[in-house]
Every structure is written in structure tokens, then in C-alpha cells.
Amino acid sequence: MDTTRRNFVLGGAAACTAPLVGGLGKPAPGGYVVAFDKSGDGDWGKVAFALRRKHNAKFVQYDGMDGLDRVLAELKKARPKYVCFVVPPESAGREFVKAAYRLMRGIDDDPYGDAIWGIVTGYGAADGMKLVKAPLRREIRSVATSMGGEHTLDNWDSGFASDERTADNFWMKRPGGANRKVATGGNIAKTLADAFNSMPVDYFATSGHARERNWQIIYNQNKGTLVHTANAGLQFVEPGGGKRHDLKKASLKVYVGAGNCLIGHVDRRDCMATAWMHAAGVEQFAGYTVPSWYGFMGWGVKGLFEEGRYSLAEARYLENERLLWAKARKHPASEDRGLDYDCDVFAYYGDPAQRIVFREDKTPYQTVVKGDAVRVTFTRDCTFAPLDDVRGARPIMILLDAPPPGNAIFGTDGREVPDSVVTERFVFIPAPGRHAAGETLEFKMR
């Protein structure tokens, strides 16, 4: 086993093409701010106050998009770790999501987001209240996916998987049982409905064509769809508008539309996102508010979340900061459009402080931050893409529990690590190349 130890310098301001935080070391308390759009009625106000009580949060009211300056002023004073907007569905659309992303980057002078944030909304205020009252900690054991293969379920306790390439493939794994292929008879709509109604799953990840109103089960094939009903129910519909199968017993915790167009866009009260919250108990929902194309955020958030270390809100936060990190570095002009396209469009609905995580941490490295020192130990062999791979380059990412010491940089031997970033919330350490299990990297703030 390789137990090599290496020492680097992390960040000197002159060495970084992605700028260091301006104001590093200023207090960044781990507080919580609830921002309430008072265009919502009294029932939504009750949701906001319940969330405030739950987290002993600071509270700010604003009046629609034009009132967000008031929220920003409060955030600059509070410097919270978490921000949650409580808004009725009519106010939770694409433009609001964009504005919230930009607001989070305006709390201090660096170009990165300064708080982990989310939106509490729903088909009705009662659904918003369910998100607020949900336990702060849950564990994912059972999964479902539309991107399944023969071995997709091997590493999970239980679940089921369809295959968006064909309606003939479906796999199921009962708790304590073995992964087995299930005959669909080509009727994937009924097969999925039966699966949801007979086996509770905690997590559902999807790809393929979708809009605010529906999801096509098999990519580019008329093999059935999932639609929401007028009263925020969910139905699987057989091809050609045929027989409908209600989801009556589905009870999810987390939904990630990794590769779906528009499924995360709450453009009105009744849409796919609010239906999953209302009819299937979803407490955290993430998806695109625009047609999916580049896929940086959707697939990146899914991958980071499934590694098990981070909650969905944390994964969305870190992946968006990685996008900004990629934009700040030099890269081919042909890549600009893709990064710009995926910026500020991937929504997260739910309490950002709620931790619904996988039981097993599959992150390829473990990190320890203690005082002014950081240690990274690789738990398995892994290879990081080179930095000129704009889409694939992924630094070691560490979400900080507390801000680093004032005006600190990392280092022991004076060598530079270009493109490293230190902020009050996170540290990015590029480490391109192969790293063996057992290898340890050490960093010292000085």
C-alpha cells in the first residue's frame, strides 16, 4: 500500500487564477435565515414561522422579486450557513431560482456562493409544512432509477431500476433478497406503477425527456409517460394515452432529475415537482428549470450526492461552486456556452439543513480539518482528470464546518497549487493524476 505523503502550497493569491476570498477569516457563523415572500397567503406565513422556530433562525420578509435587496442586506449582516426561501409555487419559477443563486454570491466580495440554500414550496401550504416538519436526519437504503442495468442494484439494500433505452428491461431487489430481472411484457408504465405501489423506496433518480407536465419513461420512444393530475396526483400512462395507473402508495424522500429537461421548473401550482411532493412524500427535489443540455449540474449533483458524504443541498452547493471554479479558469472558448448555460438553473426544493444521506460513504477520499491543518487520505485508487478538461476536472472538495484562520494560506514547502480556492465555506484543492489507496496529502495553513 502506498503511504506517500506530499506537501503543497494551497492558493497564494498570485498563484490562483480563481481568486481567493476577499475577507478570508471574517466571522461566518453557522446560522440560518428564513426569507419569506409575503405575497404568499397566511398559510404560507405559518410555514415560514414554523421553519423559523425549527432552526431558531433569523427571519426576513420581502415582497416579490423587487424586494430581494432587503434579503441581501440581512444576509450580509447575518452571514448564515443556511438560507431558505419560503415561497408559494406561483413565485418559485425559473427567474426566482436564478435570482436566488445570484443573491448567494452577493453576500461578500468573492465570486462564489456564500450559503447553502433551498426553497420550501409545494402544491399547497400543507405540502410546504410537511417539508418543514420532516426529520432533520434520514438515511437512504432503498433506491430507484431510470438508468438501470444488470448490476445497478448490486450495491443497494433494495430497490428497482428501469432502463431508459428499452421497455423490456426491469430489475428489482427486495430487502434481503437478490437482484433479479422482472418481465415487463413491454408495458413499462404498469411495471413501474406496480413497483412504486408495492415497494417503498427512499430515492429516485431519472433522466430522459421531460417537461413541467410529464416524464417520458423510455428515451425518444412512445412507451409510456408519467404525468401529474390536476389535483397534484401522479399517474403512469400507457402508450398513446392508454390505461392509467395511479401512484397510490409511493413514499419517497429524495428525487433527483439528473438528466431531465424542465422537471425542476415550478412554473405554476400544478407541475411535476409539486406533484412529487404532494402525492409521493418527496422532501427534497432537485432538477433543471430549463431544457437539459450540457448536464454539468444535473449529473454532477447526482454523482456527488450518491458518494454519500454530502446531503443533496450540500452536493448542489459544492457542484455549483465547482462550475464557478471552472468558469474562472482558462478554458477553450467552445466550453464557455455550456458552463454559462448550466449556471443558476438547477433548483433544489427542501430544507437546506436537512440531511438525508446514503448509509455508506463512497467518497474516494477522507478529509480531516483540524485547526490550521488539512489531511486528505485516499480510500481507494482514483484518478483525477487534468485541469484542461474543463468539464471533467474535479478538485478535492472540502466543505468547511468553520472558516479557516484569518488571512491564512496553506503550505509547508513553498510549492504552489494553481487554481486552488479557499473561502469561508469550502476549500478546493486540484490534485490531477492518479492517487493510490492509502496515499495521504497534507496541507498546513501558515
Order of alpha helices (4+ residues) and beta strands (2+ residues): beta-beta-alpha-beta-alpha-beta-alpha-beta-alpha-beta-beta-beta-beta-beta-alpha-beta-beta-beta-beta-beta-beta-alpha-beta-alpha-alpha-alpha-beta-beta-beta-beta-beta-beta-beta-beta-beta-beta
